[in-house]
């Protein structure tokens, strides 16, 4: 596991699982699961519906700006280039 991935796991709410890290956030009325994949240096956003049994991938343009900024701050604090948050897949 990369040291920066371990450092991301130390950020509030983040959990590391081998080559990825995940965090769950709640917006006004929406729930999101955010995943960072270390091998490909990419961030994926999932909107979680209902009781958490259903999640659908969503584009960054639909994710609230403050949530995206929080993710960039967490990445930066872990030593990961925060611009990967905006990287097109």
Secondary structure, 3 states (H helix, E strand, C coil): CCHHHHHHHCCCCCEEECCEEEEEEECCCCEEEEEEECCCCEEEEEEEECCCCEEEEECHHHCCHHHHHHHHHHHHHCCCCHHHHHCCC
